[in-house]
Amino acid sequence: MMNNKEKLTFTGEVKEALGQIKEKKCCKRARENADKFLFENALIDKSCFACDECRGAFLREIFLKCGSVNAPDKRGHLEMKMLNEMNADEMCIFLREMGLEAKVSRRRGKYVVYFKDGDTIFHVLSLLGAQKCAFDLVNTQIEKNIRNNVNRVNNCEMANLQKSANATGRQLEAIKELERDDRFENLPEKLLYTASLRRDNPDLSLTDLASIHEPPITKSCVNHRLEKIIKIAFREE
């Protein structure tokens, strides 16, 4: 018996949940057919599927014996190892009949039937009877997507702030250059006014800087004037 201090993997949690499912007699026969399919190289006997739950029971036995699924915080991946290519192909046909499109790859002499799409993995876990694990998977993926989106927004905001800071630094540097060369007071009236406001309000955004002009001007106009000031300061025109 597992020590309480030991933590089950997500695959372990799924299989533990599946092991507690109570089944009808016909579903037990479907599971027996799954064992024959896996270990005796027999074909899938679809005549043993007597009720709507039998296909799920068959698939459940396959997963219990040779399946695994990645933890919710990792990239989506659910797989079932088959002994040979024929079994893998027949398994794919069986899954397709259930509305599930699986892929096949060969690994260490065995054929692996697998899914990578999160929605499909959720559907597979639900069909197996591991509904709680399926919802845990979805909830974790939703939380992960939210965190990723927040990080992207924060990174974008940081990049914009850095860009703005760099632009402001360049503007202030230009104003200092003009003052050093005694050219500041010789700027055209409108440029001198904007330059003075920028010098006295280095922390304001372009929008806020535009609003304190008398009369107020547009952000675009402020930016145009400051760009003009930079060109004059560094003799770029």
C-alpha positions in Angstrom: 0.0 0.0 0.0 1.3 3.5 -0.8 2.7 5.5 2.0 0.5 8.6 2.6 3.7 10.8 2.3 4.2 9.6 -1.2 2.6 11.7 -3.9 0.9 10.0 -6.8 1.7 11.2 -10.3 -1.2 12.5 -12.3 -1.3 9.2 -14.2 -1.4 7.5 -10.8 -4.3 9.7 -9.7 -6.2 8.9 -12.9 -5.6 5.1 -12.5 -6.6 5.2 -8.9 -9.9 6.9 -9.8 -10.5 4.4 -12.6 -9.9 1.5 -10.2 -12.8 2.6 -8.0 -15.4 2.6 -10.8 -18.2 0.0 -10.4 -19.1 -1.8 -13.6 -21.8 -3.8 -15.1 -21.1 -7.5 -16.0 -21.1 -6.7 -19.7 -18.5 -4.0 -19.1 -16.3 -6.5 -17.3 -16.5 -8.7 -20.4 -15.4 -5.7 -22.5 -12.4 -5.3 -20.2 -11.5 -8.9 -20.6 -11.5 -8.4 -24.3 -9.1 -5.5 -23.8 -6.7 -7.8 -22.1 -6.8 -10.3 -24.9 -6.3 -7.5 -27.4 -3.2 -6.2 -25.5 -1.5 -9.5 -24.5 -2.8 -12.2 -26.8 -2.7 -10.1 -30.0 -6.4 -10.7 -30.6 -8.7 -8.4 -32.6 -11.1 -6.1 -30.8 -14.3 -8.1 -30.4 -16.9 -5.5 -30.8 -19.7 -8.0 -30.2 -18.8 -7.8 -26.5 -20.0 -4.2 -26.4 -23.4 -4.8 -25.0 -24.2 -1.4 -23.6 -23.2 2.3 -24.1 -20.7 2.0 -21.3 -18.8 -1.0 -22.7 -16.6 0.9 -25.1 -15.5 3.2 -22.2 -14.8 0.2 -20.1 -12.7 -1.4 -22.9 -10.7 1.9 -23.3 -10.4 2.1 -19.5 -8.7 -1.3 -19.3 -6.3 -0.4 -22.1 -5.3 2.8 -20.3 -5.0 1.0 -16.9 -2.6 -1.5 -18.4 -0.5 0.6 -20.8 -1.5 4.2 -20.6 -0.1 7.4 -19.1 -1.0 11.1 -19.2 1.1 14.2 -18.5 0.5 16.3 -15.4 -1.8 19.2 -16.0 1.0 21.8 -15.6 3.0 20.2 -18.4 2.4 20.0 -22.2 -0.7 18.0 -23.0 0.1 14.3 -23.8 -1.9 11.1 -23.3 -0.6 7.8 -24.7 -1.2 4.1 -24.8 1.6 1.7 -25.7 0.7 -1.1 -28.2 2.8 -4.3 -28.9 2.7 -4.0 -32.6 1.7 -1.9 -35.6 -1.5 -3.9 -36.2 -2.7 -3.3 -32.7 -1.9 0.4 -33.0 -3.8 0.7 -36.2 -6.8 -1.1 -34.9 -6.8 1.0 -31.8 -6.8 4.1 -33.9 -9.8 2.8 -35.8 -11.6 2.0 -32.6 -10.9 5.5 -31.2 -12.0 7.1 -34.5 -15.3 5.4 -34.2 -15.6 7.1 -30.8 -14.9 10.5 -32.4 -11.2 10.6 -31.2 -8.4 11.2 -33.7 -5.2 9.7 -32.4 -1.7 9.7 -33.8 0.9 6.8 -33.8 4.6 6.8 -33.3 7.2 4.1 -32.8 9.3 4.1 -29.7 11.7 1.5 -28.4 10.2 -1.2 -30.5 6.6 -0.5 -29.5 3.9 1.6 -31.1 2.5 4.4 -29.2 -1.1 5.7 -29.8 -1.2 9.3 -28.4 -3.1 12.6 -28.2 -1.6 16.0 -27.6 -4.7 18.3 -27.9 -6.0 19.4 -24.5 -9.6 19.3 -25.4 -9.3 15.7 -26.8 -7.4 14.6 -23.7 -10.2 16.0 -21.5 -12.7 14.0 -23.6 -10.6 10.8 -23.3 -10.3 11.1 -19.5 -14.1 11.7 -19.3 -14.8 8.6 -21.4 -12.5 6.6 -19.2 -14.6 7.7 -16.2 -11.9 10.0 -14.6 -14.1 13.1 -14.7 -12.5 14.8 -11.7 -9.1 14.4 -13.1 -10.4 15.7 -16.5 -11.7 18.9 -14.8 -8.5 19.2 -12.8 -6.6 19.2 -16.1 -8.8 21.8 -17.6 -8.7 24.1 -14.6 -4.9 23.9 -14.4 -4.7 24.7 -18.1 -7.1 27.7 -17.7 -5.0 29.0 -14.8 -1.8 28.5 -16.8 -3.3 30.4 -19.7 -4.4 33.2 -17.5 -0.9 33.5 -15.9 0.7 33.4 -19.4 -1.6 36.2 -20.6 -0.9 38.3 -17.5 2.8 37.8 -18.0 2.5 38.8 -21.7 0.6 41.9 -20.8 3.1 42.8 -18.0 6.0 42.2 -20.4 4.4 44.4 -23.0 3.7 47.1 -20.5 7.3 46.9 -19.2 8.6 47.1 -22.8 6.4 50.2 -23.4 7.6 51.8 -20.2 11.2 51.2 -21.1 10.6 52.6 -24.6 9.0 55.6 -23.1 11.8 56.1 -20.6 14.4 55.8 -23.4 12.5 58.4 -25.5 12.2 60.8 -22.5 15.9 60.4 -21.8 16.7 61.3 -25.3 14.5 64.4 -25.2 16.1 65.6 -21.9 19.6 64.9 -23.3 18.7 67.1 -26.3 17.5 69.9 -24.1 20.7 69.8 -22.1 22.7 69.9 -25.3 20.9 73.0 -26.4 21.4 74.6 -23.0 25.1 73.8 -23.1 25.5 75.5 -26.5 23.4 78.5 -25.5 20.9 77.5 -28.3 18.0 76.7 -26.0 16.5 80.2 -25.9 16.9 80.5 -29.7 14.4 77.8 -30.4 11.2 78.8 -32.2 8.6 79.9 -29.7 6.4 76.8 -29.8 9.4 74.4 -29.6 10.8 76.5 -26.7 7.5 76.2 -24.8 7.3 72.4 -25.3 11.0 72.0 -24.4 10.5 74.0 -21.2 7.5 71.9 -20.2 9.4 68.7 -20.8 12.5 69.9 -18.9 10.3 70.9 -15.9 8.1 67.7 -16.1 10.5 64.8 -16.9 8.1 62.2 -15.5 5.0 63.1 -17.5 3.8 60.9 -20.4 3.3 62.5 -23.8 -0.4 62.5 -23.2 -0.1 64.3 -19.9 2.5 66.7 -21.3 0.1 67.6 -24.1 -2.7 68.3 -21.6 -0.7 70.9 -19.6 0.0 73.0 -22.7 -1.9 76.3 -22.9 -3.9 75.8 -25.0 -3.8 71.9 -24.8 -2.4 70.2 -27.9 -2.4 66.6 -29.1 0.0 63.9 -28.1 1.0 63.6 -31.7 1.9 67.3 -31.8 4.0 67.1 -28.6 5.9 64.1 -30.1 6.5 65.9 -33.3 7.8 69.0 -31.5 10.1 66.9 -29.3 11.4 65.0 -32.3 12.1 68.4 -34.0 14.0 69.5 -30.8 16.2 66.4 -30.9 17.1 66.9 -34.5 18.0 70.6 -33.9 20.1 69.6 -30.7 22.1 67.0 -32.5 22.2 68.8 -35.8 20.4 66.0 -37.6 18.9 68.3 -40.2 
